[in-house]
Amino acid sequence: MIEDKIEVTLLERLPPKLHRIQGELPAWIQKTGNQDAAVLVQRMQEQMKAKNFEEVETIADSILKLMAEKP
């Protein structure tokens, strides 16, 4: 029962992160020339296909942190 609550919370947290990455990342990469995030996106997509959503969130957090850093 507790695991279900964690799953719902994860499914509530993840979509806004993914939408932000989809919306802001291409311009961020173009502006900074930083390709590290592109590698992370590829890893995130692989985890998404594997339905490993905890890892997807971890990678999404890494991407957002990278985007928040000054170039």
Backbone bond lengths (Angstrom), bond angles and torsions (degrees), N, CA, C in turn:
res aa  C-N    CA-C-N  psi(-1)  N-CA   C-N-CA  omega(-1)  CA-C   N-CA-C  phi
1 M - - - 1.456 - - 1.530 110.65 -
2 I 1.315 117.56 -42.88 1.459 121.10 179.31 1.528 109.88 -65.00
3 E 1.328 118.07 -38.89 1.460 121.40 179.39 1.522 111.14 -60.40
4 D 1.331 117.73 -38.22 1.461 120.69 178.19 1.525 110.73 -60.68
5 K 1.310 117.17 -40.41 1.460 121.52 179.89 1.530 110.46 -64.72
6 I 1.322 117.65 -40.38 1.462 121.73 177.38 1.529 109.50 -64.15
7 E 1.306 118.10 -43.14 1.465 122.75 179.46 1.525 110.56 -59.46
8 V 1.325 117.22 -46.14 1.459 121.07 179.64 1.523 109.48 -62.05
9 T 1.314 117.30 -43.41 1.454 120.96 179.60 1.522 110.55 -61.07
10 L 1.308 116.97 -44.33 1.463 121.49 177.87 1.528 109.84 -60.55
11 L 1.310 116.88 -45.05 1.457 120.65 -179.02 1.528 112.14 -68.57
12 E 1.313 117.04 -20.31 1.467 120.81 174.33 1.525 110.79 -82.58
13 R 1.320 117.33 -35.52 1.475 121.51 -177.05 1.515 112.81 -78.30
14 L 1.312 116.78 -36.81 1.458 120.86 -170.00 1.533 115.10 -68.02
15 P 1.331 120.26 -48.04 1.475 119.02 -176.36 1.530 115.28 -54.68
16 P 1.340 120.12 -44.67 1.476 117.64 178.73 1.530 112.78 -61.39
17 K 1.315 116.87 -35.12 1.470 120.49 178.04 1.522 110.10 -65.38
18 L 1.320 116.43 -45.11 1.462 120.51 -178.96 1.529 111.16 -65.60
19 H 1.337 116.92 -39.84 1.467 120.42 178.42 1.526 110.87 -63.52
20 R 1.326 116.51 -40.85 1.462 120.08 179.85 1.534 110.12 -64.71
21 I 1.330 116.32 -43.89 1.461 120.26 179.14 1.531 109.71 -61.78
22 Q 1.329 117.32 -46.82 1.468 120.64 -179.56 1.533 111.05 -60.64
23 G 1.323 116.21 -38.53 1.453 120.16 -176.42 1.516 114.60 -77.50
24 E 1.340 117.04 -35.72 1.460 120.62 -170.78 1.530 114.90 -107.09
25 L 1.317 116.99 -24.53 1.463 119.45 -172.51 1.534 114.53 -64.02
26 P 1.330 119.30 -45.87 1.478 117.35 -178.27 1.530 112.66 -55.95
27 A 1.320 117.54 -45.15 1.472 120.56 179.22 1.522 110.62 -66.45
28 W 1.335 117.34 -36.82 1.468 121.53 179.89 1.532 109.72 -63.72
29 I 1.334 117.01 -45.03 1.470 121.00 179.28 1.527 109.53 -63.16
30 Q 1.333 116.94 -43.63 1.462 120.58 -179.84 1.535 110.30 -62.63
31 K 1.330 116.43 -41.08 1.462 121.19 -178.21 1.525 112.40 -70.18
32 T 1.328 116.63 -42.44 1.466 120.57 -173.54 1.525 113.12 -94.95
33 G 1.334 116.92 -23.61 1.455 120.19 -175.08 1.521 112.52 74.12
34 N 1.328 116.99 7.52 1.464 122.69 -177.55 1.524 109.47 -79.06
35 Q 1.326 116.28 117.22 1.462 121.36 -178.65 1.535 113.05 -95.53
36 D 1.344 116.90 -4.20 1.471 119.82 -179.85 1.528 111.09 -58.27
37 A 1.322 116.12 -39.55 1.461 120.07 -178.40 1.525 111.16 -65.27
38 A 1.322 117.65 -34.79 1.463 120.86 179.13 1.529 110.54 -62.29
39 V 1.318 116.60 -38.66 1.468 121.50 177.27 1.532 109.42 -64.98
40 L 1.331 116.04 -42.26 1.466 120.21 178.71 1.526 111.39 -64.40
41 V 1.321 116.78 -38.92 1.469 120.46 178.68 1.527 109.94 -61.94
42 Q 1.321 116.70 -41.04 1.466 119.82 178.54 1.531 110.14 -61.88
43 R 1.335 116.62 -44.78 1.469 120.26 177.68 1.521 110.68 -62.10
44 M 1.333 116.23 -40.14 1.465 120.60 -179.27 1.532 110.15 -64.05
45 Q 1.326 117.24 -41.22 1.464 120.81 178.92 1.527 111.27 -63.90
46 E 1.321 116.65 -38.30 1.470 120.26 177.52 1.530 110.42 -63.24
47 Q 1.330 116.31 -42.68 1.469 120.45 179.28 1.530 111.01 -67.84
48 M 1.328 116.19 -32.84 1.458 120.50 178.28 1.525 109.83 -64.12
49 K 1.345 116.21 -44.42 1.467 120.78 178.26 1.522 110.86 -61.60
50 A 1.339 116.01 -34.70 1.465 120.98 179.92 1.527 111.54 -81.10
51 K 1.344 116.43 -2.21 1.464 122.80 -178.75 1.537 112.21 59.85
52 N 1.323 115.02 32.74 1.465 121.37 177.44 1.535 107.39 -96.86
53 F 1.337 114.86 75.80 1.459 120.13 -169.64 1.529 114.10 -70.82
54 E 1.321 117.36 -25.66 1.468 119.13 175.31 1.529 109.66 -63.70
55 E 1.334 116.48 -42.52 1.466 120.83 178.98 1.530 110.22 -70.10
56 V 1.330 117.13 -35.69 1.470 120.54 176.41 1.528 109.25 -58.24
57 E 1.331 115.97 -44.69 1.465 119.17 -179.47 1.525 111.01 -65.49
58 T 1.308 117.48 -40.90 1.470 121.12 178.91 1.525 110.47 -59.90
59 I 1.330 116.39 -45.02 1.466 120.40 179.64 1.527 110.06 -67.74
60 A 1.329 117.34 -41.16 1.474 120.88 178.06 1.524 109.93 -58.89
61 D 1.327 116.96 -42.98 1.465 120.65 177.89 1.531 110.72 -61.05
62 S 1.326 116.77 -39.75 1.468 120.84 178.51 1.531 110.96 -63.50
63 I 1.317 115.96 -41.61 1.468 120.33 179.21 1.526 110.05 -64.33
64 L 1.327 116.68 -45.96 1.465 120.30 -179.22 1.528 110.86 -63.72
65 K 1.317 117.01 -37.60 1.467 120.52 177.84 1.531 109.83 -64.99
66 L 1.322 116.37 -42.94 1.463 121.22 178.48 1.531 110.08 -61.21
67 M 1.325 116.57 -42.24 1.457 121.16 179.87 1.528 111.64 -65.90
68 A 1.322 117.40 -28.80 1.457 121.49 -177.98 1.529 112.17 -78.35
69 E 1.333 116.76 -21.21 1.462 120.57 -179.32 1.514 110.43 -72.04
70 K 1.306 115.19 151.08 1.470 120.01 176.81 1.525 108.34 -72.54
71 P 1.329 117.42 136.58 1.473 119.86 -179.56 1.528 111.96 -65.72
